[in-house]
Amino acid sequence: MSVFGKLFGSGGKGGKSASPQEAIQRLRETEEMLTKKQEFLEKKIEQELVTAKKNGTKNKRAALQALKRKKRYEKQLAQIDGTLSTIEFQREALENANTNTEVIKNMGYAAKAMKAAHDNMDIDKVDELMQDITEQQELAQEISDAISKPVGFGEEFDEDELLAELEELEQEELDKNLLEIGDNVPLPNVPSTSLPSRPAKKREEEDEDDMKDLEAWAAN
């Protein structure tokens, strides 16, 4: 029987296949066991190396035996390293497969739930329902528009005439305000004193100066 057959048991007629979770758990336990074996072999290699160095000059036979044991331990250690890599790869692949299985299973549950939810739905009935909703919304909008329109109870007026009348009222009010302002503002008083006149004497002196200038010009 192979190593994996011993780990996971026989898959024959009488045997029962291990679940992914059980297989993953067993692989982890095997990894722990091999890791401990690695640590043991590494210590044995160090011990044999110390023995070989200690007996190198005193007892060559003992030193050679220690080196042989060291080589065997190193070979076992290399084999365990390879086995651990294989087990780690298998465990990761199994974990991924298990994850994918759970994802697909949950997606299947969701698909069944969606199908069950749609089993009681008829697309034609859905279309009819949406049409009814649209018609009712349009009717409600028409009612709202009708209610919001002002009702004059038969009294209709020309808007232009109303605007012209409003302008006349505004002009009358403006004229009235201007008249009130004119009545309340006092006008300035006429000055009681006359404006100062030019002195006559000074004017005569200026005329005499002008005549003198004219005579002087004629004499030249």
Disulfide bonds with the S-S distance in Angstrom:
none
